[in-house]
């Protein structure tokens, strides 16, 4: 780890372990902290309210109160606090979440993890991308739980590198709130959440938010030579909202949510400024979910869940063609949509002593609705075609079985197996998980686990037509498959101190990525199954509460993922840092005010050796947050991000520049009022 990070971490330790006054702390606040330590629970693995250290799975949990104290604004920022995850933004504004180094440096659209919102699996067959949900504000989140590594047998098909599970305040029925935020680049955000009791065993929860900003960064160096755009800054403006509802009656729950995100094209699809800031990318996602849970005996319970979702993608963009008169701009636009039904029926049994068995059947049907690809020439003539093959559908049928067993008082095991059959690929795939937990002593726990999972190719990877600027799909692609073995040590001498270290080795075979050299007819670059890639590393996380009102967190991750270029060069994975980490300190000044400092380090990231890209240098940012409780429950937050205005950039996709520049120092003010 770099010396700068170590020195600041050392300073934080000095501050924390010095003499701490607690004269302003009362018994109630101490009791609240004790309850907070006991509530470090996870539902992601077994749907039991168990402490994360008492289940065999490898889970990281963050709660809203911690995230708010650190000045975290949304889900995207929160994921940077998960050891083993690195986040970045592409040149056209698509957000990337890379787990344990498995980046696709030449592929901008496809997730290898699964995102679950209140039990709904956010999925699309066209792109398999959930970037549009990462703006979801922390104010509406109750808890974030993350499993890294293949996890399909535990929760859902296609969880190749992990699962991100978000539980909203609305679904938990906890205290509501009215909130607002304002900050740099004319950012404003406001919303509320509230659960209403409407009768015996009945409730209705509502939430909504709206967020917008007009961020634009100096980008004159991104002007393509020979062009004269009307702008000299990038286009990062954002319009984003979500509306959700949850109705509960006894054993039945009905929930719905619509999510829309629309933003400018940042530095352009081809990494040079477009003529104006009007072109944009828009994602709309709606889901409706019905769920029924009930005990059918004193040993068995059933769960039935039916989901419907509709996805719509609209994008307009500009590029340039060479003519005798020079480079002339042309427009292109994509309009894509699909709908999906999902049904899950499961039975959970504790009939056998020391075993919790859960088995079930999952099925989904996804159907293509719309596909239009318009290319408008400089003279105004529009050629209307399609991006992918027409009339597509995908039926997925799955059988799964999980067993969580207590072998002895100090040893637990979790075994899971899942079989999935995909109709459009006419193939079936097996997923498996096995993990073992040993409690060596009350304060010391060891875990070891193995996981195998797959990700089926998206429709874009399988069926894209050879349109201008598009990579060609290959209907003969195989699903990519991942294997991971990992082990961890958890040392927890008290409720207020926890050290967690993970070691892992992973492999992805039949890896899906873009191969720029022509692979299939017609003679154009396309998607291909590439040789296996391996990833090794460790993750360390330490959380400490040395005294009432004080909290410290440290994390350090190391990753070494191999990558083979098209020219056969072996190198470190482009866009992924070997080292990254963070340190934070939260101090409650008294019962009504608090302060936090959050330091984040990202090591240098290697460029692709086949391109002229420059390596992206390391950076260290410091955020500070002050919170204050006003009268009648109002709470005020003031935050400065990147306090020292460090230069931050992400890897350049096309290699035309030294990196995708990000905003420097920014600030925001926010208010929250309990309802």
C-alpha positions in Angstrom: 0.0 0.0 0.0 1.4 3.4 -0.8 3.1 5.4 1.9 0.6 8.2 1.7 -2.3 6.0 2.6 -0.3 4.3 5.4 0.7 7.6 6.9 -2.8 9.0 7.0 -4.1 5.7 8.4 -1.4 5.9 11.2 -2.6 9.4 12.0 -6.2 8.2 12.3 -5.0 5.4 14.7 -3.2 7.9 16.8 -6.3 10.1 17.1 -8.5 7.2 17.9 -6.4 5.4 20.5 -5.6 8.5 22.4 -7.6 9.7 25.4 -11.3 10.0 24.4 -13.7 12.0 26.4 -17.2 10.5 26.8 -18.7 13.1 29.2 -21.2 14.1 26.6 -22.4 10.6 25.9 -25.3 9.1 27.8 -26.4 5.5 28.4 -29.0 5.7 25.6 -26.3 6.4 23.0 -24.1 3.6 24.3 -27.1 1.2 24.2 -27.8 2.3 20.6 -24.3 1.5 19.5 -24.6 -1.9 21.1 -27.7 -2.6 19.1 -26.0 -1.4 16.0 -23.2 -3.9 16.5 -25.7 -6.7 17.0 -27.6 -5.8 13.9 -24.8 -6.5 11.4 -27.1 -9.0 9.7 -27.4 -10.4 6.2 -30.3 -11.9 4.4 -28.6 -12.5 1.1 -27.4 -16.1 1.7 -30.1 -18.0 3.6 -32.9 -15.5 4.3 -32.3 -15.8 8.0 -31.5 -12.8 10.2 -28.0 -14.0 11.1 -24.8 -12.2 11.8 -22.6 -12.1 8.7 -19.8 -13.8 10.6 -22.1 -16.8 11.5 -23.0 -17.9 8.0 -20.5 -19.7 5.7 -20.9 -17.2 2.9 -18.5 -14.2 2.3 -20.8 -11.2 2.8 -20.1 -7.5 3.1 -22.9 -5.3 4.6 -23.3 -1.5 4.7 -26.2 0.3 6.4 -27.7 3.7 5.5 -26.6 5.4 8.8 -23.0 4.6 8.1 -23.1 5.6 4.5 -24.9 8.9 5.4 -22.2 9.7 8.0 -19.5 9.3 5.4 -21.2 11.6 2.9 -22.0 8.8 0.4 -24.7 9.9 -2.1 -25.8 6.9 -4.0 -25.4 3.2 -4.6 -22.5 3.7 -7.1 -20.4 5.6 -4.5 -21.4 3.0 -1.8 -20.0 0.1 -3.8 -16.5 1.6 -3.6 -16.6 0.7 0.1 -16.8 -3.0 -0.7 -13.4 -4.6 -0.6 -12.7 -6.2 -4.0 -14.9 -3.8 -6.0 -13.5 -1.1 -8.3 -15.8 1.4 -10.0 -15.3 3.7 -13.0 -17.1 5.6 -15.7 -16.8 5.1 -19.4 -16.5 7.9 -22.0 -20.2 7.8 -22.7 -21.3 7.9 -19.1 -22.0 4.2 -18.5 -20.9 3.2 -15.0 -18.8 0.1 -14.5 -18.6 -2.1 -11.4 -15.7 -4.5 -11.6 -15.5 -7.4 -9.1 -12.1 -8.9 -8.3 -10.5 -7.7 -11.4 -12.6 -9.3 -14.1 -13.0 -6.2 -16.3 -13.8 -6.1 -20.0 -11.6 -3.3 -21.1 -13.1 -3.3 -24.6 -16.6 -4.0 -23.7 -18.8 -1.3 -22.2 -22.3 -2.8 -21.6 -22.4 -6.1 -19.9 -22.5 -6.8 -16.1 -21.1 -10.0 -14.7 -22.9 -9.6 -11.4 -26.6 -9.6 -10.5 -28.4 -6.6 -8.9 -31.4 -7.4 -6.7 -33.7 -4.6 -5.5 -36.1 -5.6 -2.8 -36.1 -9.2 -4.0 -36.5 -8.3 -7.7 -33.7 -9.4 -10.0 -33.0 -6.5 -12.3 -32.3 -8.1 -15.6 -32.4 -7.5 -19.3 -31.5 -9.8 -22.2 -30.5 -7.1 -24.6 -27.6 -5.5 -22.7 -27.4 -7.2 -19.3 -26.5 -3.8 -17.8 -27.8 -2.1 -14.7 -25.8 1.1 -14.8 -29.0 3.2 -14.7 -29.8 1.9 -11.2 -26.5 2.9 -9.6 -27.8 6.5 -9.1 -30.2 5.3 -6.5 -29.8 7.6 -3.5 -28.6 6.5 -0.1 -31.5 8.3 1.5 -33.8 5.5 0.3 -31.6 2.6 1.0 -31.8 0.6 4.2 -29.0 -1.9 3.6 -26.6 -3.1 0.9 -25.3 -6.7 1.0 -22.7 -8.0 -1.4 -21.4 -11.5 -2.1 -18.2 -11.6 -4.2 -17.5 -14.7 -6.3 -19.8 -17.1 -8.3 -23.1 -17.1 -6.4 -25.7 -18.4 -8.9 -26.6 -21.4 -6.8 -27.3 -19.1 -3.8 -29.7 -16.7 -5.4 -30.1 -16.4 -9.2 -28.8 -17.5 -12.5 -26.0 -15.5 -14.1 -24.3 -14.3 -10.9 -20.9 -14.9 -12.4 -18.8 -12.6 -10.2 -21.2 -11.7 -7.4 -24.5 -10.4 -6.1 -25.5 -6.9 -5.0 -28.6 -6.9 -2.9 -30.3 -3.6 -2.1 -33.0 -3.4 0.6 -34.9 -0.1 0.5 -36.4 1.7 3.5 -39.8 1.3 1.9 -39.7 -2.5 1.9 -38.6 -2.7 5.5 -41.4 -0.4 6.7 -39.0 1.6 8.8 -39.2 5.2 9.8 -40.0 7.5 6.8 -38.2 10.6 5.9 -38.5 13.8 3.8 -35.1 14.8 2.2 -33.5 17.3 -0.1 -30.0 17.9 -1.5 -28.2 20.7 -3.4 -24.6 21.0 -4.5 -22.0 21.5 -7.2 -23.0 21.8 -10.9 -26.5 22.9 -10.0 -27.3 19.5 -8.5 -30.7 19.2 -6.8 -32.4 16.1 -5.4 -35.5 15.7 -3.3 -37.8 12.9 -2.2 -39.6 11.1 0.6 -40.4 7.6 1.9 -43.2 6.7 4.2 -45.1 3.6 5.3 -48.8 4.0 6.2 -50.7 1.6 8.4 -54.1 1.1 6.7 -55.7 -1.6 8.8 -54.9 -4.7 10.8 -51.8 -6.4 9.3 -52.0 -4.1 6.3 -49.6 -1.3 5.2 -48.7 0.8 2.2 -45.2 2.1 1.7 -44.4 4.9 -0.8 -41.2 6.4 -1.9 -39.9 8.7 -4.7 -37.0 10.9 -5.6 -36.0 13.2 -8.4 -32.4 14.2 -9.1 -30.9 16.5 -11.7 -27.6 18.3 -12.4 -25.9 20.1 -15.3 -22.3 19.0 -14.8 -19.9 19.7 -17.6 -16.1 19.5 -17.4 -13.5 21.3 -19.5 -12.8 19.0 -22.5 -11.3 21.1 -25.3 -8.6 18.4 -25.7 -11.4 16.0 -26.6 -12.3 17.9 -29.8 -11.5 15.7 -32.8 -9.0 17.3 -35.2 -10.8 18.7 -38.2 -14.1 19.3 -36.5 -15.7 22.4 -35.0 -18.3 21.4 -32.3 -20.4 24.1 -30.7 -19.2 23.0 -27.2 -15.9 22.8 -25.5 -17.0 20.9 -22.4 -18.3 17.4 -22.0 -22.0 16.7 -21.5 -22.8 15.0 -18.2 -26.2 16.5 -17.4 -28.5 14.2 -15.6 -32.3 13.7 -15.1 -33.1 10.8 -12.8 -36.1 9.7 -10.8 -37.8 6.6 -9.3 -41.2 6.0 -7.8 -41.9 2.9 -5.7 -44.8 1.3 -3.7 -45.1 -1.7 -1.4 -48.4 -3.0 -0.2 -48.4 -5.7 2.6 -51.3 -7.7 3.9 -50.6 -10.6 6.2 -48.5 -13.1 4.2 -48.9 -11.3 0.9 -46.8 -8.4 -0.6 -47.3 -6.5 -3.8 -44.6 -4.0 -4.9 -43.9 -1.9 -7.9 -41.1 0.5 -9.0 -40.4 2.6 -12.1 -36.9 4.0 -12.6 -35.7 6.4 -15.3 -32.3 7.8 -16.0 -31.4 10.2 -18.8 -28.0 11.8 -19.2 -25.7 13.4 -21.8 -23.1 11.5 -23.7 -20.2 12.8 -21.6 -17.2 12.7 -23.9 -19.1 11.1 -26.8 -19.6 7.4 -27.8 -16.3 7.6 -29.8 -14.5 9.6 -27.1 -14.6 13.0 -28.9 -17.0 15.8 -28.4 -20.2 15.7 -30.3 -21.5 18.8 -32.1 -23.9 19.8 -29.2 -24.8 18.6 -25.7 -28.3 17.5 -26.9 -27.6 13.8 -27.7 -28.4 11.6 -24.7 -28.8 8.1 -23.3 -32.0 7.1 -21.6 -33.0 3.9 -19.7 -36.4 3.2 -18.3 -37.1 0.1 -16.1 -40.4 -0.8 -14.5 -41.2 -3.9 -12.4 -44.3 -5.3 -10.6 -43.9 -8.1 -8.1 -46.3 -10.2 -6.1 -45.0 -12.4 -3.3 -46.7 -14.9 -0.9 -45.0 -16.6 2.0 -46.7 -18.9 4.5 -46.0 -21.8 6.8 -47.7 -25.1 5.7 -46.6 -26.9 8.8 -44.5 -26.4 11.8 -41.5 -27.6 9.8 -42.1 -26.3 6.2 -42.9 -23.0 4.6 -43.5 -22.0 1.0 -42.7 -18.9 -1.0 -44.3 -17.9 -4.3 -43.1 -14.9 -6.3 -44.2 -13.5 -9.6 -42.4 -10.6 -11.3 -43.0 -8.6 -14.5 -40.5 -6.1 -15.8 -40.4 -3.8 -18.9 -37.1 -2.2 -20.1 -36.7 0.5 -22.7 -33.4 2.0 -24.0 -33.2 5.2 -26.1 -30.0 6.7 -27.3 -29.0 9.4 -29.7 -25.4 10.2 -30.6 -23.1 11.8 -33.2 -20.0 10.7 -35.0 -18.0 12.0 -38.0 -17.2 10.6 -41.4 -14.4 11.7 -43.7 -15.3 13.5 -46.9 -13.5 15.6 -49.5 -14.7 18.6 -47.6 -13.3 17.2 -44.3 -14.9 15.5 -41.4 -18.7 15.8 -41.4 -21.0 14.8 -38.5 -23.7 12.3 -38.8 -26.4 11.1 -36.3 -27.4 7.7 -35.1 -30.1 6.6 -32.7 -31.0 3.3 -30.9 -34.5 2.5 -29.7 -34.7 -0.9 -27.9 -37.2 -2.5 -25.6 -38.1 -5.9 -24.0 -40.4 -7.4 -21.3 -39.9 -10.3 -19.0 -41.9 -12.5 -16.6 -40.2 -14.3 -13.7 -41.8 -16.9 -11.4 -40.1 -18.5 -8.4 -41.6 -21.2 -6.2 -39.7 -22.6 -3.3 -40.1 -24.8 -0.2 -38.0 -24.4 3.0 -37.9 -27.2 5.5 -36.3 -27.7 8.9 -37.7 -31.2 9.3 -34.2 -32.8 9.5 -32.3 -31.9 12.6 -29.6 -29.3 12.1 -30.5 -28.8 8.5 -32.3 -26.0 6.7 -33.2 -27.2 3.2 -34.5 -24.9 0.5 -35.5 -26.1 -3.0 -37.5 -24.8 -5.8 -38.2 -24.0 -9.4 -37.5 -20.7 -11.2 -38.7 -19.8 -14.7 -38.5 -16.7 -16.8 -39.6 -15.6 -20.3 -38.0 -12.6 -21.9 -39.4 -11.2 -25.2 -38.0 -8.6 -27.5 -40.5 -5.8 -28.1 -38.8 -3.1 -30.2 -35.6 -2.6 -32.1 -34.8 0.4 -34.3 -31.4 1.7 -35.4 -31.4 5.0 -37.3 -28.4 6.3 -39.2 -28.9 9.9 -40.5 -26.4 10.9 -43.2 -25.0 14.5 -43.4 -27.6 15.3 -46.1 -30.5 14.4 -43.9 -31.3 11.0 -45.4 -32.1 8.4 -42.7 -31.4 4.8 -43.1 -33.6 2.8 -40.7 -32.4 -0.7 -39.8 -32.1 -2.9 -36.7 -29.4 -3.5 -34.2 -30.0 -7.2 -33.5 -32.0 -10.0 -35.0 -35.8 -9.7 -34.8 -38.3 -11.7 -32.9 -36.0 -12.8 -30.1 -37.2 -14.5 -26.9 -35.5 -16.4 -24.1 -37.0 -18.9 -21.8 -35.0 -19.9 -18.7 -36.0 -22.8 -16.5 -34.1 -23.6 -13.3 -34.1 -26.2 -10.5 -32.2 -25.4 -7.3 -31.5 -26.9 -3.9 -29.6 -25.4 -0.9 -28.8 -27.0 2.4 -27.4 -25.1 5.4 -26.4 -27.5 8.1 -24.8 -27.4 11.5 -22.3 -30.3 11.5 -21.2 -29.6 15.0 -21.5 -26.7 17.5 -18.5 -25.1 15.9 -18.9 -26.1 12.2 -21.5 -25.1 9.6 -21.7 -26.0 6.0 -23.7 -24.6 3.1 -24.2 -26.6 -0.1 -26.0 -25.3 -3.2 -26.7 -26.7 -6.7 -28.6 -25.2 -9.6 -29.4 -26.3 -13.1 -30.5 -23.8 -15.7 -31.7 -24.4 -19.3 -31.9 -21.6 -21.8 -34.2 -22.1 -24.8 -32.6 -19.7 -27.3 -29.1 -21.4 -26.7 -30.6 -24.9 -26.4 -28.2 -25.6 -23.6 -28.2 -26.3 -19.9 -25.6 -25.2 -17.3 -24.8 -26.3 -13.8 -23.9 -24.0 -10.9 -22.7 -25.0 -7.5 -21.5 -23.5 -4.2 -19.9 -25.1 -1.2 -18.7 -23.3 1.9 -17.6 -24.3 5.3 -17.3 -22.3 8.6 -15.2 -23.2 11.7 -15.6 -21.3 14.9 -12.1 -22.0 16.4 -12.8 -19.7 19.3 -15.5 -17.3 20.3 -13.5 -14.5 18.7 -11.9 -16.4 15.8 -13.7 -17.8 12.7 -12.4 -19.5 9.6 -14.3 -19.9 6.3 -13.4 -21.7 3.1 -15.6 -21.8 0.0 -15.9 -22.8 -3.7 -18.3 -21.5 -6.3 -19.1 -22.2 -10.0 -21.4 -20.1 -12.1 -22.1 -19.0 -15.6 -23.3 -16.0 -17.6 -25.2 -16.6 -20.8 -24.4 -14.1 -23.6 -26.6 -11.1 -24.1 -28.6 -10.7 -27.3 -26.2 -8.0 -28.4 -23.3 -10.4 -28.1 -25.2 -13.1 -29.9 -27.2 -11.4 -32.6 -25.9 -7.9 -33.4 -26.0 -7.1 -37.2 -22.9 -5.7 -39.0 -24.0 -2.0 -38.9 -21.5 0.8 -39.1 -19.5 1.1 -36.0 -21.1 -2.0 -34.4 -19.4 -5.2 -33.4 -20.9 -8.3 -35.0 -22.7 -10.8 -32.8 -22.0 -14.6 -33.0 -24.9 -16.9 -32.4 -22.5 -19.8 -31.7 -21.0 -18.2 -28.5 -20.8 -20.3 -25.4 -21.7 -19.0 -21.9 -18.7 -17.9 -19.9 -18.1 -19.8 -16.7 -16.3 -18.9 -13.5 -14.7 -21.0 -10.7 -13.5 -19.4 -7.5 -11.9 -20.9 -4.3 -11.5 -18.6 -1.4 -10.8 -18.6 2.3 -11.2 -16.0 5.1 -10.2 -15.3 8.7 -12.5 -13.2 10.9 -11.1 -12.0 14.2 -13.7 -10.3 16.4 -12.5 -9.9 20.0 -15.5 -7.8 20.9 -18.7 -6.3 19.5 -16.8 -3.1 18.6 -13.8 -4.6 16.8 -13.7 -6.8 13.7 -10.9 -7.8 11.3 -11.7 -9.7 8.1 -9.2 -11.1 5.6 -10.1 -12.9 2.4 -7.8 -14.8 0.0 -9.1 -16.0 -3.4 -8.2 -17.4 -6.8 -10.7 -17.3 -9.7 -10.9 -18.4 -13.3 -13.3 -17.4 -16.1 -13.3 -19.7 -19.1 -15.0 -19.1 -22.5 -14.6 -15.4 -21.6 -16.9 -13.1 -23.6 -15.3 -9.9 -24.9 -14.8 -7.9 -28.1 -12.2 -9.1 -30.5 -11.3 -6.2 -32.7 -9.7 -8.4 -35.5 -12.3 -9.9 -37.8 -13.5 -13.3 -36.5 -16.7 -14.1 -38.4 -18.3 -13.2 -41.7 -18.9 -10.5 -42.6 -15.4 -9.2 -42.3 -15.8 -7.1 -39.1 -14.8 -7.1 -35.5 -17.1 -9.0 -33.2 -17.8 -10.7 -30.0 -15.9 -13.9 -29.2 -15.1 -16.5 -26.5 -11.5 -15.8 -25.5 -9.0 -17.8 -23.5 -9.4 -18.2 -19.8 -8.4 -15.4 -17.4 -7.2 -15.9 -13.9 -7.5 -13.6 -10.9 -5.7 -13.8 -7.5 -5.8 -11.5 -4.6 -6.8 -10.6 -1.0 -9.1 -8.3 0.7 -8.7 -6.8 4.2 -11.3 -4.9 6.1 -11.0 -3.6 9.7 -13.8 -1.9 11.6 -13.3 -0.5 15.1 -15.3 1.5 17.7 -12.7 2.2 20.4 -15.1 4.4 22.4 -18.6 5.7 22.3 -19.0 8.2 19.5 -15.9 7.0 17.6 -15.7 4.7 14.6 -12.7 3.7 12.4 -12.6 1.7 9.2 -9.7 0.5 7.1 -9.6 -1.5 3.9 -6.9 -2.7 1.6 -7.4 -4.9 -1.5 -4.8 -6.4 -3.9 -5.7 -8.0 -7.2 -3.7 -9.5 -10.0 -5.8 -10.4 -13.0 -4.1 -11.6 -16.2 -5.1 -10.3 -19.7 -4.0 -11.5 -23.1 -4.1 -8.9 -25.9 -5.1 -9.7 -29.4 -1.3 -9.6 -30.3 -0.7 -12.3 -27.7 0.8 -10.0 -25.0 0.3 -11.1 -21.4 -0.2 -8.2 -19.1 -2.2 -7.0 -16.1 -5.9 -6.4 -16.6 -6.4 -3.0 -18.2 -8.4 -0.5 -16.1 -7.9 -2.4 -12.9 -5.6 -1.3 -10.1 -3.4 -3.8 -8.3 -3.9 -1.9 -5.0 -6.8 0.1 -3.7 -8.2 0.9 -0.3 -9.8 3.4 2.0 -9.8 4.7 5.6 -12.5 6.5 7.4 -13.1 8.1 10.8 -16.5 9.0 12.2 -16.7 11.1 15.3 -19.9 12.0 17.1 -19.1 15.4 18.7 -22.2 15.2 21.0 -25.7 13.9 20.8 -26.6 16.3 18.0 -23.5 16.7 15.7 -20.9 14.6 14.1 -17.9 14.7 11.8 -16.3 12.2 9.4 -13.2 12.0 7.2 -13.1 9.4 4.3 -9.9 8.8 2.4 -9.9 6.7 -0.7 -6.8 5.4 -2.6 -6.8 4.0 -6.2 -3.6 2.7 -7.5 -2.3 3.1 -11.1 -4.3 1.3 -13.8 -2.6 -0.3 -16.8 -3.6 0.4 -20.3 -3.9 -2.1 -23.1 -0.5 -2.8 -24.6 -2.0 -3.1 -28.1 -3.2 0.6 -28.1 -1.5 3.9 -27.6 -3.3 4.4 -24.3 -1.4 5.9 -21.4 -1.5 4.2 -18.0 -3.9 6.0 -15.6 -2.0 7.4 -12.6 -2.9 6.7 -9.0 -5.0 9.1 -6.9 -5.9 9.7 -3.3 -9.1 11.7 -2.4 -10.3 12.9 0.9 -14.0 13.7 1.7 -15.2 15.4 4.9 -18.8 15.5 6.2 -20.4 17.4 9.0 -23.8 16.5 10.3 -26.0 18.4 12.8 -29.4 17.6 14.3 -31.7 20.6 14.3 -35.0 21.1 16.1 -37.9 18.7 15.7 -35.8 15.9 14.2 -34.4 17.8 11.2 -30.9 16.7 10.3 -28.4 18.7 8.3 -25.4 17.3 6.3 -22.6 19.3 4.7 -20.0 17.4 2.6 -16.9 18.3 0.5 -15.7 15.6 -1.8 -12.1 15.5 -3.1 -11.1 18.2 -0.6 -7.6 18.7 -2.0 -8.9 18.8 -5.6 -6.9 15.7 -6.7 -6.8 15.0 -10.4 -9.0 11.9 -11.0 -9.3 10.0 -14.2 -10.6 6.6 -15.4 -9.2 4.4 -18.2 -9.7 5.7 -21.8 -11.7 3.2 -23.8 -10.6 4.2 -27.2 -7.1 5.2 -26.2 -7.2 8.7 -27.6 -6.4 10.4 -24.4 -4.6 9.9 -21.1 -7.9 9.1 -19.3 -11.5 10.0 -18.8 -11.3 13.0 -16.5 -13.6 13.2 -13.5 -14.8 16.2 -11.4 -12.4 17.7 -8.9 -13.5 19.2 -5.6 -17.3 19.2 -5.2 -19.8 19.9 -2.3 -23.3 19.3 -1.3 -25.7 20.3 1.5 -28.6 18.0 2.4 -31.5 17.9 4.9 -33.6 15.1 6.2 -36.7 15.2 8.3 -38.3 12.0 9.9 -41.9 11.3 9.0 
